[in-house]
């Protein structure tokens, strides 16, 4: 099998399955779904640009998000005690 046309993944029940990308190209897509895909692609492009242009700011934001996440988890776990 061509690696670009199929991809293996673990499906429901832990069974190994293959996803066939060629089947996607043969389907008719709703315009709403196509617009969602375009928006995802656009956002991914912006994310890549941000990562390249401002790695220090991105790292600072990631660290801030981690700290906030830990604080929230601690608050939740203390309420459950």
C-alpha positions in Angstrom: 0.0 0.0 0.0 1.1 3.5 -0.8 1.9 5.4 2.5 0.4 8.6 1.2 -2.9 7.0 0.3 -3.5 5.0 3.5 -2.7 5.4 7.1 -3.1 2.8 9.9 -4.7 3.6 13.2 -6.2 1.9 16.1 -10.0 1.8 15.8 -12.8 1.0 18.3 -12.1 -2.1 20.3 -8.4 -1.7 19.8 -8.4 -3.2 16.3 -5.8 -1.9 13.8 -7.5 -0.3 10.8 -6.4 1.5 7.6 -7.8 4.9 6.6 -8.0 5.3 2.8 -7.4 8.9 1.8 -8.3 8.1 -1.8 -11.9 7.5 -0.8 -12.0 11.0 0.5 -11.2 12.5 -2.9 -14.1 10.6 -4.5 -16.7 11.9 -2.0 -18.9 14.9 -2.6 -18.5 17.4 0.3 -21.0 19.8 1.8 -19.9 23.4 1.4 -20.2 23.9 5.2 -17.6 21.1 5.8 -15.3 22.4 3.1 -15.4 25.9 4.7 -14.6 24.3 8.1 -11.6 22.6 6.5 -10.4 25.8 4.9 -10.7 27.6 8.3 -8.7 24.9 10.0 -6.0 25.2 7.3 -5.9 29.0 7.7 -5.6 28.8 11.5 -2.8 26.2 11.2 -1.0 28.5 8.8 -1.3 31.3 11.3 -0.1 29.1 14.1 3.0 28.0 12.1 3.8 31.7 11.3 3.5 32.6 15.0 5.8 29.7 16.0 8.4 30.8 13.5 8.2 34.6 14.3 7.7 34.6 18.0 9.0 31.5 19.7 9.9 33.2 23.0 6.4 34.7 23.4 4.8 31.3 22.5 6.9 29.5 25.1 5.9 32.1 27.7 2.2 31.6 26.8 2.6 27.8 27.0 4.2 28.1 30.4 1.4 30.4 31.6 -1.2 28.0 30.4 0.5 25.1 32.2 0.6 27.0 35.5 -3.0 28.1 35.2 -4.0 24.5 34.4 -2.2 23.1 37.4 -3.8 25.8 39.7 -7.3 24.9 38.4 -6.7 21.2 38.9 -5.5 21.8 42.4 -8.6 23.9 43.2 -10.9 21.2 41.8 -9.1 18.4 43.7 -9.2 20.3 47.0 -12.9 20.8 46.6 -13.4 17.1 46.2 -11.6 16.2 49.4 
